[in-house]
Each structure stands twice: as C-alpha cells, then as structure tokens.
Amino acid sequence: MSDPTWRRHLRPTLAALSIYDVAPSRAPSRLHANECPEPWPLEVREAIAGVVRELELNRYPHTSGQTLRRVLGERHGCDPDRIVLGNGSDEIISMLLTALSGGPEAGHLVIPSPTFVLYAHAARVLGVDVRAVPLTDALELDEAAMRGALDGAAICFLARPNNPTSSLWDAELIHALVRDHPDTVFVIDEAYADYNPGCSLFNPDGPDNQVHMATLSKIGLAALRVGYCIATPELARALNKVRHPYNVSQTSIAIAEIALTRFADVQAQMIATTIANRGRLVELLRRLPDAEVFPAHGNLVLVRFPDDARAHEVRDRLAAVGVHVKDVTGVPMLGGCLRISVGTDEDLDRLASGLGL
Ligand SMILES: Cc1ncc(COP(=O)(O)O)c(C=O)c1O
C-alpha cells in the first residue's frame, strides 16, 4: 500500500537532492563566494538611504520591474520588453527550465562540467534529464562531446567566464554550436563578464535560440538579489507566464537603478580595482612552487595543488589568518583545487601573510 501520509505527494526528484546552502562566514576576508570585494563609498550609501526613505512601502512595485528594465535596456541597446528580471539569476535559471521542459519531447539539459551547480540542481528538481559533459584537462569545452550531447537537447547553459574554473570558453565554438543546434536554447550566462571587458557575446540581433543571462550579484550588489535575461520577444513572453508577479522588490529595484545610473562610474572603479587585484592574487599564488594557477577571467582564481591534502593545508593556513576560500577538491575534475575569489588590498595582504609570501 502506498504511504498514507502527505509524504506520498512529494515530488520524487527531491529525495536525492541536497539543500543548496552556504554557511554564513564571519571571516575578515571572505573570498569564498565570488562577490565584488570593494565596498560602496559612504556617500553612495547615504544617497541610497535617501532613496529608500522615500519608498512607498505600503504599495506593490510594478509587476515586472519596468523602470529597471528600461535602465537595463539602455545599457544593452535592446527593447526592455525582451528583458525578464529574476530574484537573482538563480530564479531566471528555474524559469527557463520550467518554460522549456514538460513538452511532448522531454528535451534534456546539457551543461559542461564542472560549472555553476544550480543549473543541474534546478533541472533535477523539475525532473529534467541532465547531461553533464566533462571539460578537457585544460578546462575548455570538449567540442565533439558537446555536439554529441546536444542532439535533442532543449536547453544548454554556458557560463562565460565559468564558475568555478574562471575559464573563458572559445567564442567561435559557442557561435558554431548555437548555429548548428537551432532547436536548443543556449543560455550564455555572463555573471562574471564585467571582469573581462569586451568578452560579452550579447548581440541584440543574435540568433533567436541564444539567451543572454546576467546578474548584479557579482558587481557589487549581491544583497539585492537581481538577475535578468534578454531573450527573443516570444521566449520573454513565455518566461513572463512562469514568473511570479512582483518577483523583485521595490527596494531592490530602486537601489539597482541609482547604482547603475548615478553611480555607474563608482561601480566601474570597483570592478577595475578588482581586475587589478586579480592580477596581484595570481602573482601571489604563482610564488607557491607547487601551485598551478589556471588562467582567470572572472573575479575568481582556480589554483591546483599536487593533492587534496596539500590543498587542505593551504585552506587551513588561510583560515587561521582569517581568509575563507572555497575548497573545491570534491568537485569532479578539480582534485587538489581551491577557488579563491579576488579580495581587496587588505584581503590580499592577509592572504600573503598566511602563505608566508
Ligand atoms: C555562473 C553563475 N551564474 C549565476 C549565479 C547566480 O547569481 P545570482 O546571485 O544572480 O542568483 C552564480 C552565482 O554564483 C554563478 O556563479
């Protein structure tokens, strides 16, 4: 007899999944979450406080964040109606998977591996079949294996630059995959693209099976939870049917607008400082004789040590001086690896002292 309790109604796909959880860190140098490490100056925070004070907290925001979509439309040179906002790009990932699954053909998801963990997690919640294609040893896309897996795929997420590897996959190969698989939606996730100026593949007149996805989380506004995608009008309409109304709060909309318009130059400086500090972080890590530092294109650096034990020793030495980094030794293909987000000057001084550099 079937389980007589409410449990029998639980979606069976949930049983094998774990909760995506990141324990809060109190470390003085938090280099484990790929945030922008530079703080906003006091004068900006004061201007934001003024904007927040004037909010009509008793009123609903616009159902789809129209004013922020206009700001983003100008930034990207596209019709704001093609832009869909999410409560972080995490929500966009779920909306895309919901909209593009459940059809009669049950198309699968293709992702390179390793990549951002939430693509597979969100797909598995919905029961979408996930085909993970291992990267090459150089952490590049494996063209033949990708082409094989893409046959019959409904959707493919390509993070560029990628997390956790910080690699920037070949643009020509991605253009070719998009062209040769017109019945698959390719989501180019450019969460970290600001850290590699000029790398964006967004083209307002690009193919209709290519979606641009981005987030404010990595460029100084992680607390707001604002992500977005730019899709063809038809796919944007489908996503808006999936999206909950009012999914982004008026507080987040108002703060995002002022940050992206009035303080765009401050934000650009925060990003430029982080890019410069990435150079310093790479240079510091290269001084460790047994470290292999992979080419870094995001605000994160992947470094490999000869084995997991040595990676753990480095992780623990850094923790002892208050530097929290991400241990990715358990991720397929990343044995012996740590992922270290770029920090401020002070963070990097601390890291250097912890490593005796
Ligand atoms: C590649 C990539 N995409 C998307 C996200 C999610 O960002 P958000 O904070 O907008 O949900 C992350 C977060 O780490 C990421 O690494």
The ligand as a Gaussian input file, in Angstrom:
#p B3LYP/6-31G(d) Opt

LIG

0 1
 C       27.867000      31.424000     -13.234000
 C       26.864000      31.898000     -12.245000
 N       25.637000      32.224000     -12.662000
 C       24.690000      32.650000     -11.817000
 C       24.949000      32.768000     -10.463000
 C       23.826000      33.176000      -9.543000
 O       23.804000      34.502000      -9.319000
 P       22.594000      35.238000      -8.588000
 O       23.177000      35.784000      -7.346000
 O       22.171000      36.298000      -9.563000
 O       21.482000      34.272000      -8.330000
 C       26.204000      32.445000      -9.969000
 C       26.485000      32.555000      -8.528000
 O       27.487000      32.184000      -8.014000
 C       27.185000      31.986000     -10.876000
 O       28.411000      31.626000     -10.462000

